[in-house]
Amino acid sequence: MSESTVLRPHAEEAYADELKALIAVDKNKKPPQWKLSPGAVVTYLLGGELEDGTQITTKYFGSRRLIEVAVATLVTDRALLLVGIPGTAKTWVSEHLTAAISGTSTLLVQGTAGMSEEALRYGWNYARLLAEGPSKKALVPSPIMTAMQEGKITRVEELTRIPSDVQDALITILSEKMMPVPELNTEIQARQGFNLIATANDRDKGVNELSSALRRRFNTVVMPLPSSLEEEVKIVQQRVGELGRHLDLPKPMDTIAEIHRLVTIFRELRTGKTADGRTKLKVPTSTLSTAEAISVMNSGQALAVHFGDGEVKAADLAASLTGAIVKDPVQDKLVWQEYLETVVRERKDWQDLYEACKAML
């Protein structure tokens, strides 16, 4: 399947030209099995201009030190745990880190409440197992086992969604750098370059706390929300543009004004006060993350180009905006109504948004 027909290419495919350019100019020492040096990995995530003039796009808008700490952790024998509320780019950062370091971001385990230990360790081809008995050919390696054998970085998404007894299967892997296979009376030893990046949502319902033994195997990096309005607007603008291209949406007219209004609403409702600090606000149950703002804007863009004149307007945002904020039909609806009456209605040039949102309630 060609890249042009893929809905969402992997990071190493979408940014293959940038990775190739970085590899060509990277003269610094690389850790074993790494495609790039630690400094070049940071450049790949934060963006910049290379010696040959190649522009590296910014993948993560935020603290340089945070990314440096994350990359430095992966050079050591400690695993990396990215923690934060939904929408703080945990998955995005982990995907790009593995793409830049190992050349592949596909060695992924998605954590779920019903996960078994096999997903972290290995399973069996039962047809072969019944025909031949336990053998290496009958073994079905997990992404973690494959990463150990190949000396690559693997990812575990939503670690705290995994049952606690299954989580602890990682302790031996992370501390001893080996995975026992008692059925074959052998073990898989990790090659140099192996490490693990896990993500965890600290506000999710049904969270399983990590044991102290497992937590000690990780260096924890807390992923913050964007520090300023301008930074968050820039993130939303860039990601909406990228998603529009991948979805083959016609390019809309300038959307910066609507993005600015949308991000302002999300930030005010998240913090419980208006931007000028003069009015206190009730906070909805929804997280109102940057990722949700991107989704709202992307939906508005689709409406504008297919059912409008191509310009994203208040009416195009209203439906998705209301849905993103009102998760609890009782509590959140009251919060949203109060915000519309006390803030949106009183703002100059926001009357169109007020009327469009009121019509959706």
Contacts in CASP RR format, 6 or more apart in sequence:
PFRMAT RR
TARGET T0000
AUTHOR 0000-0000-0000
METHOD contacts of the structure
MODEL  1
MSESTVLRPHAEEAYADELKALIAVDKNKKPPQWKLSPGAVVTYLLGGEL
EDGTQITTKYFGSRRLIEVAVATLVTDRALLLVGIPGTAKTWVSEHLTAA
ISGTSTLLVQGTAGMSEEALRYGWNYARLLAEGPSKKALVPSPIMTAMQE
GKITRVEELTRIPSDVQDALITILSEKMMPVPELNTEIQARQGFNLIATA
NDRDKGVNELSSALRRRFNTVVMPLPSSLEEEVKIVQQRVGELGRHLDLP
KPMDTIAEIHRLVTIFRELRTGKTADGRTKLKVPTSTLSTAEAISVMNSG
QALAVHFGDGEVKAADLAASLTGAIVKDPVQDKLVWQEYLETVVRERKDW
QDLYEACKAML
3 9 0 8 1.000
3 13 0 8 1.000
3 14 0 8 1.000
6 13 0 8 1.000
7 246 0 8 1.000
7 247 0 8 1.000
8 246 0 8 1.000
9 246 0 8 1.000
10 95 0 8 1.000
10 99 0 8 1.000
10 104 0 8 1.000
10 105 0 8 1.000
10 106 0 8 1.000
11 95 0 8 1.000
11 96 0 8 1.000
11 98 0 8 1.000
11 99 0 8 1.000
11 105 0 8 1.000
12 19 0 8 1.000
12 99 0 8 1.000
12 103 0 8 1.000
12 104 0 8 1.000
12 105 0 8 1.000
15 44 0 8 1.000
15 57 0 8 1.000
15 59 0 8 1.000
15 96 0 8 1.000
15 99 0 8 1.000
18 44 0 8 1.000
18 54 0 8 1.000
18 56 0 8 1.000
18 57 0 8 1.000
19 35 0 8 1.000
19 36 0 8 1.000
19 44 0 8 1.000
19 99 0 8 1.000
19 100 0 8 1.000
19 103 0 8 1.000
21 50 0 8 1.000
21 52 0 8 1.000
21 54 0 8 1.000
21 56 0 8 1.000
22 36 0 8 1.000
22 40 0 8 1.000
22 43 0 8 1.000
22 44 0 8 1.000
22 50 0 8 1.000
22 56 0 8 1.000
22 100 0 8 1.000
23 35 0 8 1.000
23 36 0 8 1.000
23 40 0 8 1.000
24 52 0 8 1.000
25 50 0 8 1.000
25 51 0 8 1.000
25 52 0 8 1.000
25 54 0 8 1.000
26 36 0 8 1.000
26 37 0 8 1.000
26 40 0 8 1.000
28 37 0 8 1.000
28 38 0 8 1.000
28 39 0 8 1.000
28 40 0 8 1.000
29 37 0 8 1.000
30 36 0 8 1.000
30 37 0 8 1.000
31 37 0 8 1.000
31 38 0 8 1.000
31 75 0 8 1.000
31 192 0 8 1.000
31 193 0 8 1.000
32 151 0 8 1.000
32 192 0 8 1.000
32 193 0 8 1.000
33 102 0 8 1.000
33 150 0 8 1.000
33 151 0 8 1.000
33 152 0 8 1.000
33 191 0 8 1.000
33 192 0 8 1.000
33 193 0 8 1.000
33 194 0 8 1.000
34 41 0 8 1.000
34 101 0 8 1.000
34 102 0 8 1.000
34 193 0 8 1.000
35 100 0 8 1.000
35 101 0 8 1.000
35 102 0 8 1.000
35 103 0 8 1.000
36 44 0 8 1.000
36 100 0 8 1.000
36 101 0 8 1.000
38 71 0 8 1.000
38 72 0 8 1.000
38 75 0 8 1.000
39 71 0 8 1.000
40 100 0 8 1.000
41 71 0 8 1.000
41 97 0 8 1.000
41 100 0 8 1.000
41 101 0 8 1.000
42 64 0 8 1.000
42 67 0 8 1.000
42 68 0 8 1.000
42 71 0 8 1.000
43 50 0 8 1.000
43 56 0 8 1.000
44 56 0 8 1.000
44 59 0 8 1.000
44 96 0 8 1.000
44 100 0 8 1.000
45 58 0 8 1.000
45 59 0 8 1.000
45 60 0 8 1.000
45 67 0 8 1.000
45 93 0 8 1.000
45 96 0 8 1.000
45 97 0 8 1.000
45 100 0 8 1.000
46 58 0 8 1.000
46 59 0 8 1.000
46 60 0 8 1.000
46 62 0 8 1.000
46 64 0 8 1.000
46 67 0 8 1.000
47 56 0 8 1.000
47 57 0 8 1.000
47 58 0 8 1.000
47 59 0 8 1.000
48 55 0 8 1.000
48 56 0 8 1.000
48 58 0 8 1.000
49 55 0 8 1.000
49 56 0 8 1.000
50 56 0 8 1.000
57 238 0 8 1.000
58 238 0 8 1.000
59 92 0 8 1.000
59 93 0 8 1.000
59 96 0 8 1.000
60 67 0 8 1.000
60 89 0 8 1.000
60 92 0 8 1.000
60 93 0 8 1.000
60 96 0 8 1.000
61 226 0 8 1.000
61 231 0 8 1.000
61 234 0 8 1.000
61 235 0 8 1.000
62 226 0 8 1.000
62 227 0 8 1.000
62 231 0 8 1.000
63 224 0 8 1.000
66 221 0 8 1.000
66 223 0 8 1.000
66 224 0 8 1.000
67 93 0 8 1.000
69 219 0 8 1.000
69 221 0 8 1.000
70 80 0 8 1.000
70 82 0 8 1.000
70 93 0 8 1.000
70 97 0 8 1.000
70 221 0 8 1.000
71 97 0 8 1.000
73 79 0 8 1.000
73 80 0 8 1.000
73 219 0 8 1.000
73 221 0 8 1.000
74 80 0 8 1.000
74 97 0 8 1.000
74 101 0 8 1.000
74 153 0 8 1.000
74 195 0 8 1.000
74 197 0 8 1.000
76 219 0 8 1.000
77 177 0 8 1.000
77 195 0 8 1.000
78 217 0 8 1.000
78 218 0 8 1.000
78 219 0 8 1.000
79 174 0 8 1.000
79 195 0 8 1.000
79 196 0 8 1.000
79 197 0 8 1.000
79 198 0 8 1.000
79 217 0 8 1.000
79 218 0 8 1.000
79 219 0 8 1.000
80 97 0 8 1.000
80 195 0 8 1.000
80 196 0 8 1.000
80 197 0 8 1.000
80 198 0 8 1.000
80 218 0 8 1.000
80 219 0 8 1.000
80 221 0 8 1.000
81 159 0 8 1.000
81 197 0 8 1.000
81 198 0 8 1.000
81 199 0 8 1.000
81 200 0 8 1.000
81 215 0 8 1.000
81 218 0 8 1.000
81 219 0 8 1.000
81 220 0 8 1.000
81 221 0 8 1.000
82 90 0 8 1.000
82 93 0 8 1.000
82 94 0 8 1.000
82 197 0 8 1.000
82 198 0 8 1.000
82 199 0 8 1.000
82 200 0 8 1.000
82 221 0 8 1.000
82 223 0 8 1.000
83 90 0 8 1.000
83 199 0 8 1.000
83 200 0 8 1.000
83 201 0 8 1.000
83 202 0 8 1.000
83 220 0 8 1.000
83 221 0 8 1.000
83 222 0 8 1.000
83 223 0 8 1.000
84 90 0 8 1.000
84 200 0 8 1.000
84 201 0 8 1.000
84 202 0 8 1.000
84 203 0 8 1.000
84 222 0 8 1.000
84 223 0 8 1.000
84 224 0 8 1.000
85 201 0 8 1.000
85 202 0 8 1.000
85 203 0 8 1.000
85 225 0 8 1.000
85 287 0 8 1.000
85 289 0 8 1.000
86 201 0 8 1.000
86 203 0 8 1.000
86 204 0 8 1.000
86 287 0 8 1.000
86 289 0 8 1.000
86 291 0 8 1.000
87 287 0 8 1.000
87 289 0 8 1.000
87 290 0 8 1.000
87 291 0 8 1.000
87 292 0 8 1.000
88 223 0 8 1.000
88 224 0 8 1.000
88 225 0 8 1.000
88 289 0 8 1.000
88 290 0 8 1.000
89 223 0 8 1.000
89 290 0 8 1.000
89 291 0 8 1.000
90 199 0 8 1.000
90 200 0 8 1.000
90 201 0 8 1.000
90 223 0 8 1.000
91 157 0 8 1.000
91 199 0 8 1.000
93 223 0 8 1.000
94 105 0 8 1.000
94 155 0 8 1.000
94 157 0 8 1.000
94 197 0 8 1.000
94 199 0 8 1.000
95 105 0 8 1.000
95 155 0 8 1.000
96 105 0 8 1.000
97 153 0 8 1.000
97 197 0 8 1.000
98 104 0 8 1.000
98 105 0 8 1.000
98 107 0 8 1.000
98 152 0 8 1.000
98 153 0 8 1.000
98 154 0 8 1.000
98 155 0 8 1.000
98 197 0 8 1.000
99 105 0 8 1.000
101 152 0 8 1.000
101 153 0 8 1.000
102 147 0 8 1.000
102 151 0 8 1.000
102 152 0 8 1.000
102 153 0 8 1.000
103 152 0 8 1.000
104 152 0 8 1.000
105 155 0 8 1.000
106 143 0 8 1.000
107 143 0 8 1.000
107 144 0 8 1.000
107 146 0 8 1.000
107 147 0 8 1.000
107 152 0 8 1.000
107 153 0 8 1.000
107 154 0 8 1.000
107 155 0 8 1.000
108 143 0 8 1.000
108 154 0 8 1.000
108 155 0 8 1.000
108 156 0 8 1.000
108 157 0 8 1.000
109 119 0 8 1.000
109 120 0 8 1.000
109 142 0 8 1.000
109 143 0 8 1.000
109 144 0 8 1.000
109 154 0 8 1.000
109 155 0 8 1.000
109 156 0 8 1.000
109 157 0 8 1.000
110 157 0 8 1.000
110 158 0 8 1.000
111 119 0 8 1.000
111 156 0 8 1.000
111 157 0 8 1.000
111 158 0 8 1.000
111 159 0 8 1.000
111 161 0 8 1.000
111 162 0 8 1.000
112 158 0 8 1.000
112 161 0 8 1.000
112 162 0 8 1.000
113 161 0 8 1.000
113 162 0 8 1.000
113 163 0 8 1.000
113 206 0 8 1.000
114 163 0 8 1.000
115 161 0 8 1.000
115 162 0 8 1.000
115 163 0 8 1.000
115 166 0 8 1.000
116 166 0 8 1.000
117 165 0 8 1.000
117 166 0 8 1.000
117 169 0 8 1.000
118 142 0 8 1.000
119 142 0 8 1.000
119 166 0 8 1.000
120 142 0 8 1.000
120 144 0 8 1.000
120 156 0 8 1.000
120 162 0 8 1.000
120 166 0 8 1.000
120 169 0 8 1.000
120 170 0 8 1.000
120 173 0 8 1.000
121 142 0 8 1.000
121 144 0 8 1.000
121 145 0 8 1.000
121 169 0 8 1.000
121 179 0 8 1.000
122 139 0 8 1.000
122 140 0 8 1.000
122 141 0 8 1.000
122 142 0 8 1.000
122 145 0 8 1.000
122 179 0 8 1.000
122 181 0 8 1.000
123 139 0 8 1.000
123 140 0 8 1.000
123 141 0 8 1.000
123 142 0 8 1.000
124 134 0 8 1.000
124 138 0 8 1.000
124 139 0 8 1.000
124 140 0 8 1.000
125 137 0 8 1.000
125 138 0 8 1.000
125 139 0 8 1.000
125 140 0 8 1.000
128 135 0 8 1.000
128 137 0 8 1.000
128 138 0 8 1.000
129 138 0 8 1.000
132 138 0 8 1.000
134 183 0 8 1.000
134 184 0 8 1.000
135 184 0 8 1.000
136 184 0 8 1.000
139 181 0 8 1.000
139 184 0 8 1.000
141 149 0 8 1.000
143 154 0 8 1.000
143 155 0 8 1.000
144 154 0 8 1.000
144 156 0 8 1.000
144 173 0 8 1.000
144 179 0 8 1.000
144 196 0 8 1.000
145 179 0 8 1.000
145 188 0 8 1.000
146 152 0 8 1.000
146 154 0 8 1.000
147 153 0 8 1.000
147 154 0 8 1.000
147 190 0 8 1.000
147 194 0 8 1.000
147 196 0 8 1.000
148 173 0 8 1.000
148 177 0 8 1.000
148 178 0 8 1.000
148 179 0 8 1.000
148 188 0 8 1.000
148 189 0 8 1.000
148 190 0 8 1.000
148 191 0 8 1.000
148 194 0 8 1.000
149 188 0 8 1.000
149 191 0 8 1.000
150 191 0 8 1.000
150 194 0 8 1.000
151 190 0 8 1.000
151 191 0 8 1.000
151 192 0 8 1.000
151 193 0 8 1.000
151 194 0 8 1.000
152 193 0 8 1.000
152 194 0 8 1.000
153 193 0 8 1.000
153 194 0 8 1.000
153 195 0 8 1.000
153 196 0 8 1.000
153 197 0 8 1.000
154 194 0 8 1.000
154 195 0 8 1.000
154 196 0 8 1.000
154 197 0 8 1.000
155 196 0 8 1.000
155 197 0 8 1.000
155 198 0 8 1.000
155 199 0 8 1.000
156 162 0 8 1.000
156 170 0 8 1.000
156 196 0 8 1.000
156 197 0 8 1.000
156 198 0 8 1.000
156 199 0 8 1.000
157 198 0 8 1.000
157 199 0 8 1.000
158 199 0 8 1.000
158 200 0 8 1.000
158 201 0 8 1.000
158 204 0 8 1.000
159 167 0 8 1.000
159 198 0 8 1.000
159 199 0 8 1.000
159 200 0 8 1.000
159 210 0 8 1.000
160 200 0 8 1.000
160 201 0 8 1.000
160 202 0 8 1.000
160 204 0 8 1.000
160 207 0 8 1.000
160 208 0 8 1.000
160 209 0 8 1.000
160 210 0 8 1.000
161 201 0 8 1.000
161 204 0 8 1.000
161 206 0 8 1.000
161 207 0 8 1.000
161 208 0 8 1.000
162 208 0 8 1.000
163 208 0 8 1.000
164 208 0 8 1.000
164 209 0 8 1.000
164 210 0 8 1.000
164 211 0 8 1.000
167 208 0 8 1.000
167 210 0 8 1.000
167 211 0 8 1.000
167 214 0 8 1.000
168 211 0 8 1.000
168 213 0 8 1.000
168 214 0 8 1.000
170 196 0 8 1.000
170 214 0 8 1.000
170 217 0 8 1.000
171 211 0 8 1.000
171 213 0 8 1.000
171 214 0 8 1.000
171 217 0 8 1.000
172 178 0 8 1.000
172 179 0 8 1.000
172 180 0 8 1.000
173 179 0 8 1.000
173 190 0 8 1.000
173 196 0 8 1.000
174 196 0 8 1.000
174 214 0 8 1.000
174 217 0 8 1.000
174 218 0 8 1.000
175 217 0 8 1.000
177 189 0 8 1.000
177 190 0 8 1.000
177 194 0 8 1.000
178 187 0 8 1.000
178 188 0 8 1.000
178 189 0 8 1.000
178 190 0 8 1.000
179 187 0 8 1.000
179 188 0 8 1.000
180 187 0 8 1.000
181 187 0 8 1.000
181 188 0 8 1.000
198 218 0 8 1.000
200 207 0 8 1.000
200 210 0 8 1.000
201 207 0 8 1.000
203 287 0 8 1.000
210 218 0 8 1.000
225 232 0 8 1.000
225 270 0 8 1.000
225 289 0 8 1.000
225 290 0 8 1.000
226 232 0 8 1.000
226 235 0 8 1.000
226 290 0 8 1.000
229 260 0 8 1.000
229 263 0 8 1.000
229 264 0 8 1.000
229 267 0 8 1.000
229 275 0 8 1.000
232 263 0 8 1.000
232 266 0 8 1.000
232 267 0 8 1.000
232 290 0 8 1.000
232 293 0 8 1.000
233 256 0 8 1.000
233 259 0 8 1.000
233 260 0 8 1.000
233 263 0 8 1.000
235 290 0 8 1.000
235 294 0 8 1.000
236 259 0 8 1.000
236 262 0 8 1.000
236 263 0 8 1.000
236 290 0 8 1.000
236 293 0 8 1.000
236 294 0 8 1.000
236 297 0 8 1.000
237 255 0 8 1.000
237 256 0 8 1.000
237 259 0 8 1.000
239 294 0 8 1.000
240 255 0 8 1.000
240 259 0 8 1.000
240 294 0 8 1.000
240 297 0 8 1.000
240 298 0 8 1.000
240 301 0 8 1.000
243 294 0 8 1.000
243 298 0 8 1.000
244 298 0 8 1.000
244 301 0 8 1.000
247 298 0 8 1.000
247 302 0 8 1.000
249 301 0 8 1.000
249 302 0 8 1.000
249 305 0 8 1.000
250 305 0 8 1.000
250 310 0 8 1.000
251 305 0 8 1.000
252 301 0 8 1.000
252 304 0 8 1.000
252 305 0 8 1.000
252 310 0 8 1.000
252 311 0 8 1.000
252 312 0 8 1.000
253 304 0 8 1.000
253 310 0 8 1.000
253 311 0 8 1.000
253 312 0 8 1.000
254 311 0 8 1.000
255 297 0 8 1.000
255 301 0 8 1.000
255 312 0 8 1.000
258 297 0 8 1.000
258 312 0 8 1.000
258 313 0 8 1.000
258 314 0 8 1.000
258 316 0 8 1.000
258 317 0 8 1.000
259 293 0 8 1.000
259 297 0 8 1.000
261 317 0 8 1.000
261 350 0 8 1.000
261 353 0 8 1.000
262 293 0 8 1.000
262 296 0 8 1.000
262 297 0 8 1.000
262 317 0 8 1.000
262 321 0 8 1.000
263 293 0 8 1.000
264 275 0 8 1.000
265 321 0 8 1.000
265 339 0 8 1.000
265 344 0 8 1.000
266 288 0 8 1.000
266 289 0 8 1.000
266 290 0 8 1.000
266 292 0 8 1.000
266 293 0 8 1.000
267 275 0 8 1.000
268 274 0 8 1.000
268 275 0 8 1.000
268 281 0 8 1.000
268 339 0 8 1.000
268 343 0 8 1.000
269 281 0 8 1.000
269 283 0 8 1.000
269 284 0 8 1.000
269 288 0 8 1.000
269 325 0 8 1.000
269 335 0 8 1.000
269 339 0 8 1.000
270 283 0 8 1.000
270 287 0 8 1.000
270 288 0 8 1.000
272 280 0 8 1.000
272 281 0 8 1.000
272 282 0 8 1.000
272 283 0 8 1.000
273 279 0 8 1.000
273 280 0 8 1.000
273 281 0 8 1.000
274 281 0 8 1.000
274 343 0 8 1.000
279 342 0 8 1.000
279 343 0 8 1.000
281 335 0 8 1.000
281 338 0 8 1.000
281 339 0 8 1.000
281 342 0 8 1.000
281 343 0 8 1.000
282 334 0 8 1.000
282 335 0 8 1.000
282 338 0 8 1.000
282 339 0 8 1.000
283 335 0 8 1.000
284 325 0 8 1.000
284 326 0 8 1.000
284 327 0 8 1.000
284 328 0 8 1.000
284 331 0 8 1.000
284 332 0 8 1.000
284 335 0 8 1.000
284 336 0 8 1.000
285 327 0 8 1.000
285 328 0 8 1.000
285 331 0 8 1.000
285 332 0 8 1.000
286 292 0 8 1.000
286 324 0 8 1.000
286 325 0 8 1.000
286 326 0 8 1.000
286 327 0 8 1.000
286 332 0 8 1.000
288 324 0 8 1.000
288 325 0 8 1.000
292 324 0 8 1.000
293 324 0 8 1.000
295 320 0 8 1.000
295 324 0 8 1.000
296 317 0 8 1.000
296 320 0 8 1.000
296 321 0 8 1.000
296 324 0 8 1.000
297 312 0 8 1.000
297 317 0 8 1.000
299 316 0 8 1.000
299 319 0 8 1.000
299 320 0 8 1.000
300 312 0 8 1.000
300 316 0 8 1.000
300 317 0 8 1.000
300 320 0 8 1.000
301 312 0 8 1.000
301 316 0 8 1.000
303 312 0 8 1.000
303 316 0 8 1.000
303 319 0 8 1.000
304 310 0 8 1.000
304 311 0 8 1.000
304 312 0 8 1.000
304 313 0 8 1.000
304 316 0 8 1.000
308 316 0 8 1.000
313 352 0 8 1.000
313 356 0 8 1.000
314 352 0 8 1.000
314 353 0 8 1.000
314 355 0 8 1.000
314 356 0 8 1.000
314 357 0 8 1.000
315 352 0 8 1.000
315 356 0 8 1.000
317 353 0 8 1.000
317 356 0 8 1.000
318 353 0 8 1.000
318 356 0 8 1.000
318 357 0 8 1.000
318 359 0 8 1.000
318 360 0 8 1.000
319 360 0 8 1.000
321 357 0 8 1.000
322 336 0 8 1.000
322 357 0 8 1.000
322 360 0 8 1.000
322 361 0 8 1.000
325 332 0 8 1.000
325 335 0 8 1.000
325 336 0 8 1.000
326 332 0 8 1.000
326 333 0 8 1.000
326 336 0 8 1.000
333 361 0 8 1.000
336 357 0 8 1.000
336 361 0 8 1.000
337 361 0 8 1.000
340 354 0 8 1.000
340 357 0 8 1.000
340 358 0 8 1.000
344 350 0 8 1.000
344 353 0 8 1.000
344 354 0 8 1.000
344 357 0 8 1.000
345 351 0 8 1.000
345 354 0 8 1.000
END
